[in-house]
């Protein structure tokens, strides 16, 4: 998997440089997570024991990076106070 150039460009304008290329979700990853956030359907065999929260309705980053970023940031801001402290 690779990050589309339009998203890399948007991240660079935000002062971010992804350290790693994305990898496909594995059941072992999900088993080690308390929550999985997904934009698309997660097959049952990849869910592991984690709860999956679907973030539908997020604009496509490849067509509107700024709108996608703003929506993801808003959802993260809403999510953070609900997570248990570790």
Helices and strands as residue ranges (DSSP letters): H 5-13, H 27-31, E 35-38, G 44-46, E 51-54, H 65-80
